[in-house]
Amino acid sequence: MACFPARIAYFLVVFGVIAGLGAVGVRADQLASAYKRPESIPFPANNPYTPEKAALGKMLYFDPRVSNGQNMNCASCHNPSFGWEAPLPRAIGSQNTPLGRHAPTVLNQAWSDEFFWDGRSKTLEDQAAGPIEADVEMNMPLPKLVERLSGIEDYVTWFNKVFPNKGVTEKTILQAIATYERTVVSSYAPFDAWVDGDKTAISESAKRGFKLFTGKARCADCHSGWNFTDNKYHDIGLPSEDIGRAAIDKGNPKAKHAFKTPGLRDLTQRMPFMHDGSVADLYDVVAHYASGGVQRPSLSPLMKPLDLDQNEIEDLIAFMKSLTGEKAVVALPILPN
C-alpha cells in the first residue's frame, strides 16, 4: 500500500462496539477505541487491488468520455472538493436533469456491503454501472462504452496491461472504477489523533460531545464503528414522499421511507445533508433528531425526541466537526488519447 499517502492508508481491522457504549462506567478512552481507524482496505477476492488497476479506474472516474454526451464524469456528482459528493440538495444528471436524491459520498465505500441510498446494488462494481447507464445520468450503455474505449489506443494499452487476455469489457471497466473508488478513504481527523492517544487533539467541548453522541443523544445507535454507520436502513422521519428501501425490501413495513445510514467522516465538507439534501447544516441536523421526526408507522423505533440544551448542542456539533481532517489534494489524471 506504499502508493497511498501515509495518512490515507488506515484500513480494516476493527468495526467497534456499537450501541449502549455510552453507559455509566465506560471511560471515554475505552469507548473511543471502538472507533479506531482500520489498518488496511478490504478488496474483494474477485477483484483484487493493483496500483495499475486503481490508476486505470481513476482515469475512467474523471473521464467525461464515459458519459454519452462526453460532458459528465463520476466526479460531476461525486467531487473530491465537496467530500466526494456534490454541494447541491439533489444531484444533477444528463441534460441538467434534477435527480431525486442527494449524491451519496464515495468516501469509505470499501467498507460497505450494499450501495445507493436504498441499497439496491450488492457490489461496488454493480453500483458503478448504475449512473453510467441511467438515461437521466450519464446515459451511456455499457456496450457503447466498450466500443468507445476500444477506439482509444492508450486505453486499449492500459486495459491489456491491467487485464491480460481480457482487455476492454463491460466487466473490466466496472472493476477498474470500483477498485479506484475503494481507495477513496476519509482523511486522518483530529478525532483519530485523540483515539490514538493525543489527549489535546480535540477540544473539551468535542470530548463532551462524544460522550453525548454515544450516550444521551443516542447517535451511536446508528452511527457506529470507525466510519460512523451501521450500514443499515432507517426511517428517520424526514417529510418526504420517497419510499426509499421499501422499493427493494417490499415485505418490510419498516423499510418505507428508510434510507441507509451515511457515514460521518469528513462531514463538514459534505453539506447539505440527508438523502434528499433537505437539511442545510449540522445545527439543523441536530434540530431534526431532537424533534423526533415525522410520526408514522414506518418511523424507526430509535427515533425519539431529544432534550438537549444549547450547550449540549454546541458540544455535539464540536465533536462532529472533529471527524473532518485536512482536505486531501486529488491530482487529476492525464487521460489517454
Secondary structure as the mmCIF struct_conf table of DSSP 4:
data_model
#
loop_
_struct_conf.conf_type_id
_struct_conf.id
_struct_conf.beg_label_comp_id
_struct_conf.beg_label_asym_id
_struct_conf.beg_label_seq_id
_struct_conf.end_label_comp_id
_struct_conf.end_label_asym_id
_struct_conf.end_label_seq_id
TURN_TY1_P TURN_TY1_P1 ALA A 2 CYS A 3
BEND BEND1 PHE A 4 PHE A 4
HELX_RH_3T_P HELX_RH_3T_P1 ALA A 6 ILE A 8
BEND BEND2 LEU A 12 VAL A 13
TURN_TY1_P TURN_TY1_P2 ALA A 19 GLY A 22
BEND BEND3 ALA A 23 ALA A 23
TURN_TY1_P TURN_TY1_P3 VAL A 24 GLY A 25
HELX_RH_AL_P HELX_RH_AL_P1 ALA A 28 ALA A 32
HELX_RH_3T_P HELX_RH_3T_P2 SER A 33 TYR A 35
HELX_LH_PP_P HELX_LH_PP_P1 LYS A 36 PRO A 38
BEND BEND4 GLU A 39 SER A 40
TURN_TY1_P TURN_TY1_P4 ALA A 45 ASN A 46
BEND BEND5 ASN A 47 ASN A 47
HELX_RH_AL_P HELX_RH_AL_P2 PRO A 51 PHE A 62
HELX_RH_3T_P HELX_RH_3T_P3 PRO A 64 VAL A 66
BEND BEND6 SER A 67 SER A 67
TURN_TY1_P TURN_TY1_P5 ASN A 68 GLY A 69
BEND BEND7 GLN A 70 GLN A 70
HELX_RH_3T_P HELX_RH_3T_P4 CYS A 74 SER A 76
TURN_TY1_P TURN_TY1_P6 CYS A 77 CYS A 77
BEND BEND8 HIS A 78 HIS A 78
STRN STRN1 ASN A 79 ASN A 79
HELX_RH_3T_P HELX_RH_3T_P5 PRO A 80 PHE A 82
TURN_TY1_P TURN_TY1_P7 GLY A 83 TRP A 84
STRN STRN2 GLU A 85 GLU A 85
BEND BEND9 PRO A 87 ARG A 90
STRN STRN3 ILE A 92 ILE A 92
HELX_RH_3T_P HELX_RH_3T_P6 SER A 94 ASN A 96
HELX_LH_PP_P HELX_LH_PP_P2 THR A 97 THR A 97
STRN STRN4 PRO A 98 PRO A 98
HELX_LH_PP_P HELX_LH_PP_P3 LEU A 99 LEU A 99
BEND BEND10 GLY A 100 ARG A 101
HELX_LH_PP_P HELX_LH_PP_P4 HIS A 102 THR A 105
TURN_TY1_P TURN_TY1_P8 LEU A 107 ASN A 108
HELX_RH_3T_P HELX_RH_3T_P7 GLN A 109 TRP A 111
BEND BEND11 ASP A 113 GLU A 114
STRN STRN5 PHE A 115 PHE A 115
BEND BEND12 PHE A 116 PHE A 116
TURN_TY1_P TURN_TY1_P9 TRP A 117 ASP A 118
STRN STRN6 SER A 121 SER A 121
BEND BEND13 LYS A 122 THR A 123
HELX_RH_AL_P HELX_RH_AL_P3 LEU A 124 GLU A 133
TURN_TY1_P TURN_TY1_P10 ASP A 135 MET A 138
HELX_RH_AL_P HELX_RH_AL_P4 LEU A 142 SER A 150
TURN_TY1_P TURN_TY1_P11 GLY A 151 GLY A 151
HELX_RH_AL_P HELX_RH_AL_P5 GLU A 153 VAL A 162
BEND BEND14 PHE A 163 PHE A 163
TURN_TY1_P TURN_TY1_P12 PRO A 164 LYS A 166
BEND BEND15 VAL A 168 VAL A 168
HELX_RH_AL_P HELX_RH_AL_P6 GLU A 170 ARG A 182
TURN_TY1_P TURN_TY1_P13 THR A 183 THR A 183
HELX_LH_PP_P HELX_LH_PP_P5 SER A 186 ALA A 189
HELX_RH_AL_P HELX_RH_AL_P7 PRO A 190 VAL A 195
TURN_TY1_P TURN_TY1_P14 ASP A 196 GLY A 197
TURN_TY1_P TURN_TY1_P15 LYS A 199 THR A 200
BEND BEND16 ALA A 201 ILE A 202
HELX_RH_AL_P HELX_RH_AL_P8 GLU A 204 PHE A 213
TURN_TY1_P TURN_TY1_P16 THR A 214 ALA A 217
HELX_RH_3T_P HELX_RH_3T_P8 CYS A 219 ASP A 221
TURN_TY1_P TURN_TY1_P17 CYS A 222 CYS A 222
BEND BEND17 HIS A 223 HIS A 223
TURN_TY1_P TURN_TY1_P18 GLY A 225 PHE A 228
STRN STRN7 TYR A 233 HIS A 234
BEND BEND18 PRO A 239 PRO A 239
STRN STRN8 GLY A 244 GLY A 244
HELX_RH_3T_P HELX_RH_3T_P9 ARG A 245 ALA A 247
TURN_TY1_P TURN_TY1_P19 ILE A 248 ILE A 248
BEND BEND19 ASP A 249 ASP A 249
TURN_TY1_P TURN_TY1_P20 LYS A 250 GLY A 251
HELX_RH_3T_P HELX_RH_3T_P10 PRO A 253 ALA A 255
TURN_TY1_P TURN_TY1_P21 LYS A 256 HIS A 257
STRN STRN9 ALA A 258 ALA A 258
STRN STRN10 PHE A 259 LYS A 260
HELX_LH_PP_P HELX_LH_PP_P6 THR A 261 GLY A 263
TURN_TY1_P TURN_TY1_P22 ARG A 265 ASP A 266
HELX_RH_3T_P HELX_RH_3T_P11 LEU A 267 GLN A 269
BEND BEND20 ARG A 270 ARG A 270
BEND BEND21 PRO A 272 PRO A 272
STRN STRN11 PHE A 273 PHE A 273
BEND BEND22 MET A 274 MET A 274
TURN_TY1_P TURN_TY1_P23 HIS A 275 ASP A 276
BEND BEND23 GLY A 277 GLY A 277
STRN STRN12 VAL A 279 VAL A 279
BEND BEND24 ASP A 281 ASP A 281
HELX_RH_AL_P HELX_RH_AL_P9 LEU A 282 SER A 291
TURN_TY1_P TURN_TY1_P24 GLY A 292 GLY A 292
TURN_TY1_P TURN_TY1_P25 PRO A 297 SER A 298
BEND BEND25 LEU A 299 LEU A 299
TURN_TY1_P TURN_TY1_P26 PRO A 301 LEU A 302
HELX_RH_AL_P HELX_RH_AL_P10 GLN A 310 LYS A 321
TURN_TY1_P TURN_TY1_P27 SER A 322 LEU A 323
HELX_LH_PP_P HELX_LH_PP_P7 GLU A 326 VAL A 329
HELX_LH_PP_P HELX_LH_PP_P8 ALA A 331 PRO A 336
#
